[in-house]
Amino acid sequence: MTRVISTLGLVLLVGCNRSEPERPRTSVHARAATSAGGERATDDQGRCSGEGAGREVSEYDTSGDEYADVRKVFLVIGEGRLARLVLICREADLNGDGIKDVVRYYDDEGRPQREESDRNFDGRMDQVTTFEEGRILRVETDTVGDGRIDTKVFYENGRPSRAERDLNGRSTATEWQPDRWEYFEDGQMVRMGTDLDGDGRVDRWDRNADWMRAQVEAERRQEREAQEAAERAANGGEESDGA
């Protein structure tokens, strides 16, 4: 059964913890485990707090199991007829175990600001996505499940531009020490540099041969088109008959 606490119109979320410093370690969120019989956890370990003046909470059952699996927290801004609700936090239980697996915070304009997610449902938030002006700026991931960020992907105009990876686990909570750098063009990795001796500098570069071949072909095609255009201009704009 769906339980709705708020009945006003929806607009999206204000960011929480805005001044939180960047760190390479994912935040570990303790959760109550389900029993061997698969019972739902009694504490959903939610992060969207409805406490505080001017906050309203809505909960929804989107899976039809009569348990609320989505929670939204809104902040009332303004007074009287000018009052409006701004979504400041949204979280969801994706696998139906009663624990919230993903939480997203929003800014005052309803644009996403930060998202934390537990992708493998092991009780640890293993991916943090940072947004800027509503677009993805950076995605930090713990790919091995040790509680530490080991991969960072940076975006430009909504597309990945480069990635940094800590393959040897040398990074700490205060110092990010990648040993592989990857660069992308049009969503495709075109070159990769690897630090083999741990001194922080690239020792070996690998390049995407298929991408380089395509670039050469594109350049040759542009040269042919430019030459054909020049020939047409020289002939008064008439197409050449091949004679």
ChimeraX attribute file (.defattr): number of C-alpha atoms within 10 A of each C-alpha:
attribute: neighborCount
match mode: 1-to-1
recipient: residues
	/A:1	12
	/A:2	16
	/A:3	12
	/A:4	14
	/A:5	12
	/A:6	16
	/A:7	9
	/A:8	11
	/A:9	9
	/A:10	14
	/A:11	16
	/A:12	21
	/A:13	26
	/A:14	25
	/A:15	21
	/A:16	17
	/A:17	9
	/A:18	12
	/A:19	7
	/A:20	7
	/A:21	6
	/A:22	9
	/A:23	15
	/A:24	22
	/A:25	22
	/A:26	23
	/A:27	16
	/A:28	13
	/A:29	13
	/A:30	10
	/A:31	16
	/A:32	14
	/A:33	18
	/A:34	14
	/A:35	9
	/A:36	6
	/A:37	6
	/A:38	9
	/A:39	11
	/A:40	16
	/A:41	16
	/A:42	12
	/A:43	12
	/A:44	18
	/A:45	16
	/A:46	19
	/A:47	16
	/A:48	20
	/A:49	17
	/A:50	17
	/A:51	10
	/A:52	8
	/A:53	8
	/A:54	12
	/A:55	18
	/A:56	21
	/A:57	20
	/A:58	18
	/A:59	20
	/A:60	19
	/A:61	16
	/A:62	15
	/A:63	16
	/A:64	11
	/A:65	11
	/A:66	12
	/A:67	17
	/A:68	21
	/A:69	25
	/A:70	19
	/A:71	23
	/A:72	26
	/A:73	25
	/A:74	27
	/A:75	22
	/A:76	15
	/A:77	14
	/A:78	11
	/A:79	8
	/A:80	7
	/A:81	6
	/A:82	7
	/A:83	10
	/A:84	17
	/A:85	21
	/A:86	24
	/A:87	28
	/A:88	28
	/A:89	30
	/A:90	26
	/A:91	24
	/A:92	24
	/A:93	21
	/A:94	17
	/A:95	13
	/A:96	16
	/A:97	18
	/A:98	23
	/A:99	25
	/A:100	26
	/A:101	27
	/A:102	22
	/A:103	23
	/A:104	25
	/A:105	28
	/A:106	24
	/A:107	22
	/A:108	17
	/A:109	16
	/A:110	20
	/A:111	21
	/A:112	25
	/A:113	26
	/A:114	26
	/A:115	21
	/A:116	23
	/A:117	22
	/A:118	20
	/A:119	17
	/A:120	12
	/A:121	17
	/A:122	12
	/A:123	19
	/A:124	22
	/A:125	25
	/A:126	26
	/A:127	23
	/A:128	24
	/A:129	19
	/A:130	20
	/A:131	19
	/A:132	13
	/A:133	12
	/A:134	16
	/A:135	16
	/A:136	21
	/A:137	20
	/A:138	21
	/A:139	20
	/A:140	25
	/A:141	26
	/A:142	22
	/A:143	14
	/A:144	12
	/A:145	15
	/A:146	13
	/A:147	17
	/A:148	24
	/A:149	27
	/A:150	26
	/A:151	20
	/A:152	23
	/A:153	21
	/A:154	18
	/A:155	18
	/A:156	12
	/A:157	9
	/A:158	13
	/A:159	16
	/A:160	21
	/A:161	18
	/A:162	21
	/A:163	21
	/A:164	21
	/A:165	22
	/A:166	19
	/A:167	15
	/A:168	12
	/A:169	16
	/A:170	13
	/A:171	19
	/A:172	13
	/A:173	12
	/A:174	10
	/A:175	10
	/A:176	19
	/A:177	20
	/A:178	23
	/A:179	24
	/A:180	23
	/A:181	19
	/A:182	19
	/A:183	19
	/A:184	16
	/A:185	13
	/A:186	9
	/A:187	11
	/A:188	12
	/A:189	17
	/A:190	18
	/A:191	18
	/A:192	19
	/A:193	18
	/A:194	20
	/A:195	18
	/A:196	13
	/A:197	10
	/A:198	14
	/A:199	10
	/A:200	13
	/A:201	14
	/A:202	16
	/A:203	14
	/A:204	11
	/A:205	13
	/A:206	11
	/A:207	14
	/A:208	12
	/A:209	11
	/A:210	10
	/A:211	15
	/A:212	13
	/A:213	11
	/A:214	11
	/A:215	12
	/A:216	12
	/A:217	12
	/A:218	12
	/A:219	12
	/A:220	12
	/A:221	12
	/A:222	12
	/A:223	12
	/A:224	12
	/A:225	12
	/A:226	12
	/A:227	12
	/A:228	14
	/A:229	14
	/A:230	13
	/A:231	15
	/A:232	14
	/A:233	12
	/A:234	10
	/A:235	11
	/A:236	9
	/A:237	11
	/A:238	10
	/A:239	12
	/A:240	10
	/A:241	5
	/A:242	4
	/A:243	3
